[in-house]
Structures are given as structure tokens and as C-alpha cells.
Amino acid sequence: MSRPEDVLPPDLYYNESRSAQYTSNTRIQKVQAEMTRRALSLLNLQTPSLVLDVGCGSGLSGAMLSEAGHAWIGLDISAAMLAVALEADVDGDMLLADAGQGLAFRPGSFDAAISISAVQWLCNAESADESAEGRLRRFFESLYSCLKRGARAVCQFYPRDDKQKKLVSDAAIKAGFGAGLLEDGAGTKQAKVYLVLTVGEAGDITNVINGLDGVEVDDMRKRREKKDRMSRRDEILRTKERALRKGKIVKANSKYTGRKRRIKF
């Protein structure tokens, strides 16, 4: 079965009929509510806050934010989805916008942000002038800017594979976020991936998500910093070890292995 983002761009895929069907589907309502509550638990907001909902769609996640006592502003690329939300008279303010072009909000506008089932759409470039990397970069850099220092963001998304999972996580880290991946139901068809982000909070991201049993936590920044600390010699030796295990012939190690060469003119 094709993934929705492989069929059409989101503003075309979610037309009037599909938007109405999506919103009225009781299974989707239940799943969206569960994922939004999970995102809220990861945000751990102690007081009523102003939350940005990226990819708010027809307001299913926004309804959970309102229920929790938070004010929210949502944006979505689908006019049809927003029309359904307006008809339902949701509590939040909404605007039609493409998150892949960046978020046009003043710095430090929001206490927190969520995104439910939307970020994977940013991994598709709809024209030759765009790239997934560029869309993700604009999104995460502008998201970082519009959040207050110390704020958190939680993005639930459906990565196609580990490569896409890394693409999204790396884009968030390059934008300045502390980032960790949390996976509920890892290895099952019902697996849900959450990218937990912090603004201006250095160190171990697992401090943000301690006490969660039965989940897989991957500290992306910690893993990247460890890789950066690895010397070129260590990297070469590890590559040689892998080659040897595969039965390949490699050059013998010496005191010169990994040494930088002077450029001769």
C-alpha cells in the first residue's frame, strides 16, 4: 500500500472529500487523540501555555490541546483540512502555510510546539528547485527561532526507514535543538516515533524523557557528539576491522595510519 506522501502533495491529497473522511473516521480520531496526549506528556507543561501545532489539519490534535487547557495556533498546507476545522468551530487560531518554507512567527513566540503525523511530508520535494534537506532545514531553523529558550517541541512522524529517520533528526540537530528519538511499540506495526526537541538545553536529552518504560530512546545529539570526538585514526581502524571481518585484504597498520599529509606545492 502506497504511503499518502508518495501519491500527491499534501495540499492536493487532502481534498474536500478526503479531509471530511479523515476527520470523521473514529479509528483516526482515537489514534490522533492518543498520539497528541503522548506528545503532551513529553512536553510536560506545568501551566496553561501557548502551543504551536504544525500540521494541525482539521483540528483533531488542537481539540486535545484545548482539553488540556492550552491556547494554540495551528498551521496546515491543506485549505480543505482547515475548512473542516473552521466548520467544527475549533478553539485555536489557524493559518494556511507550508511548514517547508519556514514558520513566519516572531522569535520566542511559543511556549511549546507539537506536530502530529506531518513531518514526513517535508521529506518530499515537489519541484526541481527544492530538496527534502532544504525543506527540513527551513522548518527546524524557524521552529527553533519561534520557541522560547528552554521550550520543548514534540514531533510525531512516520519515517519511511532509518535513513529518513536520520535525515529528520540531523536536520533538527543542525538547527540547534537537543534531540532524542523515542519509539513506542518498537518493532511492531503500531510503532509510533516521536522526535523530542529542546531549545537551549544542552546535555543528555534522556533527562527530558526519563521514567518511560517499554520505549526505545535514541539520544541523537549524544551519538553525534561521540562520533565527532572519534579521531580520524580510530575511524580508519574501525573501517579496516569491518573490511577484515568481511574477508577483504587491507593494508597493515602503522604509526602513520590516519596521519594528515602535508600538501606539497
For each residue, the residues with C-beta under 8 A, 3 or more apart:
1:
2: 6 7
3: 6 7 120 158 160
4: 7 8 10 13
5: 10 13 120 121 123 124
6: 2 3 124
7: 2 3 4 13
8: 4 12 13
9: 12 13 77 124 126
10: 4 5 13 14 77 78 121
11: 14 77 78 79 98
12: 8 9 15
13: 4 5 7 8 9 10 18 78
14: 10 11 18 19 22 57 78 80 81
15: 12 18 19 80
16: 19 20 80 83
17: 20 21
18: 13 14 15 21 22 80
19: 14 15 16 22 23 57 58 78 80 81 83 84
20: 16 17 23 24 84
21: 17 18 24 25
22: 14 18 19 25 28 57 58 81
23: 19 20 28 29 57 58 60 81 84 88
24: 20 21
25: 21 22 28 29
26: 29 30
27: 30 31
28: 22 23 25 31 32 60
29: 23 25 26 32 33 60
30: 26 27 33 34
31: 27 28 34 35
32: 28 29 35 36 60 61 64 116 117
33: 29 30 36 37 60 63 64
34: 30 31 37 38
35: 31 32 38 39 61 116 117 156 192
36: 32 33 39 40 60 61 64 65 114 116
37: 33 34 40 41 64
38: 34 35 41 42 156 184 192 194
39: 35 36 42 43 61 114 116 154 156 194
40: 36 37 43 45 64 65 68 114
41: 37 38 44
42: 38 39 152 154 182 194 196 208 209
43: 39 40 51 112 114 152 153 154
44: 41 152 208
45: 40 48 49 51 68 70 111 112
46:
47:
48: 45 69 70 71
49: 45 70 71 111 112
50: 70 71 72 73 109 110 111 112
51: 43 45 65 70 71 72 73 110 111 112 113 114
52: 72 73 74 75 103 105 109 110 112 113 114 143 146 147 153
53: 56 61 62 65 72 73 74 75 92 113 114 115 116
54: 74 75 99 103 113 114 115 118 119 139 143 155
55: 75 76 77 99 115 116 117 118 119 121
56: 53 59 61 62 72 74 75 76 81 82 85 92 94
57: 14 19 22 23 60 61 76 78 81 85 118
58: 19 22 23 81 82 84 85 88
59: 56 62 63 74 84 85 88 90 92 94
60: 23 28 29 32 33 36 57 63 64 116
61: 32 35 36 39 53 56 57 64 65 74 114 116
62: 53 56 59 65 66 72 74 85 90 91 92 94
63: 33 59 60 66 67 90 91
64: 32 33 36 37 40 60 61 67 68
65: 36 40 51 53 61 62 68 70 72 92 114
66: 62 63 69 70 72 90 91 92
67: 63 64
68: 40 45 64 65
69: 48 66
70: 45 48 49 50 51 65 66
71: 48 49 50 51 91 92
72: 50 51 52 53 56 62 65 66 91 92 93
73: 50 51 52 53 92 93 94 95 110
74: 52 53 54 56 59 61 62 85 92 93 94 95
75: 52 53 54 55 56 94 95 96 97 99 103
76: 55 56 57 81 82 94 96 97
77: 9 10 11 55 96 97 98 99 121
78: 10 11 13 14 19 57 81 82
79: 11 82 83 96
80: 14 15 16 18 19 83 84
81: 14 19 22 23 56 57 58 76 78 84 85
82: 56 58 76 78 79 85 86 94 96
83: 16 19 79 80 86 87
84: 19 20 23 58 59 80 81 87 88
85: 56 57 58 59 62 74 81 82 88 90 94
86: 82 83 89 90 94
87: 83 84
88: 23 58 59 84 85
89: 86
90: 59 62 63 66 85 86 94
91: 62 63 66 71 72
92: 53 56 59 62 65 66 71 72 73 74
93: 72 73 74
94: 56 59 62 73 74 75 76 82 85 86 90
95: 73 74 75
96: 75 76 77 79 82
97: 75 76 77 101 103 104
98: 11 77 101
99: 54 55 75 77 102 103 115 118 122 139
100: 121 122 130 135 136 138 139
101: 97 98 135 138
102: 99 138 139 141 142
103: 52 54 75 97 99 139 142 143 145 146
104: 97 142
105: 52 109 110 142 145 146
106: 109 146
107: 145 146
108: 146 147 148 149
109: 50 52 105 106 146 147 148
110: 50 51 52 73 105 113 146 147 148 151
111: 45 49 50 51 147 148 151
112: 43 45 49 50 51 52 147 151 152 153
113: 51 52 53 54 110 143 146 147 151 152 153 154
114: 36 39 40 43 51 52 53 54 61 65 153 154 155 156
115: 53 54 55 99 118 119 153 154 155 156 157
116: 32 35 36 39 53 55 60 61 156
117: 32 35 55 120 156 157 158
118: 54 55 57 99 115 121 122 155 157
119: 54 55 115 122 123 139 155 157 168 195
120: 3 5 117 123 157 158 159 160 164 168
121: 5 10 55 77 100 118 124
122: 99 100 118 119 132 135 136 139 168
123: 5 119 120 132 135 136 160 164 167 168
124: 5 6 9 121 132
125: 130 131 132 134 135
126: 9 130
127: 130
128:
129:
130: 100 125 126 127 134 135
131: 125 134 135
132: 122 123 124 125 135 136 167
133: 136 137 167 171
134: 125 130 131 137 138
135: 100 101 122 123 125 130 131 132 138 139
136: 100 122 123 132 133 139 140 167 168 171
137: 133 134 140 141 171 174 175
138: 100 101 102 134 135 141 142
139: 54 99 100 102 103 119 122 135 136 142 143 171
140: 136 137 143 144 171 172 174 175 177
141: 102 137 138 144 145 175 176
142: 102 103 104 105 138 139 145 146
143: 52 54 103 113 139 140 146 147 153 175 197
144: 140 141 147 175 176 177 199
145: 103 105 107 141 142
146: 52 103 105 106 107 108 109 110 113 142 143
147: 52 108 109 110 111 112 113 143 144 151 153 199
148: 108 109 110 111 151 199
149: 108 199 200
150: 198 199 200 201
151: 110 111 112 113 147 148 198 199
152: 42 43 44 112 113 196 197 198 199 208
153: 43 52 112 113 114 115 143 147 177 196 197 199
154: 39 42 43 113 114 115 194 195 196 197
155: 54 114 115 118 119 168 194 195 197
156: 35 38 39 114 115 116 117 192 193 194 195
157: 115 117 118 119 120 168 193 195
158: 3 117 120 193
159: 120 162 164 165 168 193
160: 3 120 123 163 164
161: 164 165
162: 159 165 166
163: 160 166 167
164: 120 123 159 160 161 167 168
165: 159 161 162 168 169 181 193
166: 162 163 169 170
167: 123 132 133 136 163 164 170 171
168: 119 120 122 123 136 155 157 159 164 165 171 172 195
169: 165 166 172 173 179 181 195 220
170: 166 167 173 174 220 224
171: 133 136 137 139 140 167 168 174 175
172: 140 168 169 175 177 179 195 197 220
173: 169 170 176 177 179 220 221 224
174: 137 140 170 171
175: 137 140 141 143 144 171 172
176: 141 144 173 199
177: 140 144 153 172 173 197 198 199
178: 197 198 199 201 202 203 205 208 221
179: 169 172 173 195 196 197 198 205 220 221
180: 195 196 205 206 208 209 217 218 219 220 221
181: 165 169 193 194 195 196 216 217 218 220
182: 42 193 194 196 209 212 215 216 217 218
183: 186 191 192 193 194 215 216 217 218
184: 38 191 192 194 214 215
185: 188 190 191 192
186: 183 191 215 216
187: 191
188: 185 191
189:
190: 185
191: 183 184 185 186 187 188
192: 35 38 156 183 184 185
193: 156 157 158 159 165 181 182 183
194: 38 39 42 154 155 156 181 182 183 184
195: 119 154 155 156 157 168 169 172 179 180 181
196: 42 152 153 154 179 180 181 182 205 208 209
197: 143 152 153 154 155 172 177 178 179
198: 150 151 152 177 178 179 201 205 208
199: 144 147 148 149 150 151 152 153 176 177 178
200: 149 150
201: 150 178 198 208
202: 178
203: 178 207
204: 207 219 222
205: 178 179 180 196 198 208 209 219 220 221 222
206: 180 209 210 217 219
207: 203 204 210
208: 42 44 152 178 180 196 198 201 205
209: 42 180 182 196 205 206 212 215 217
210: 206 207
211:
212: 182 209 215 217
213:
214: 184
215: 182 183 184 186 209 212
216: 181 182 183 186
217: 180 181 182 183 206 209 212
218: 180 181 182 183 223
219: 180 204 205 206 222 223
220: 169 170 172 173 179 180 181 205 223 224
221: 173 178 179 180 205 224 225
222: 204 205 219 225 226
223: 218 219 220 226 227
224: 170 173 220 221 227 228
225: 221 222 228 229
226: 222 223 229 230
227: 223 224 230
228: 224 225
229: 225 226
230: 226 227 234 235
231: 234 235 258
232: 235 236 258 260
233: 236 237 257 258 259
234: 230 231 237 238 258
235: 230 231 232 238 239 258
236: 232 233 239 240 257 258
237: 233 234 240 241 253 257 258
238: 234 235 241 242
239: 235 236 242 243
240: 236 237 243 244 250 251 253
241: 237 238 244 245
242: 238 239 245 246
243: 239 240 246 248 250
244: 240 241 247 248 250
245: 241 242
246: 242 243
247: 244
248: 243 244
249:
250: 240 243 244
251: 240
252:
253: 237 240 257
254: 257
255: 259
256: 259
257: 233 236 237 253 254
258: 231 232 233 234 235 236 237
259: 233 255 256
260: 232
261:
262:
263:
264:
265:
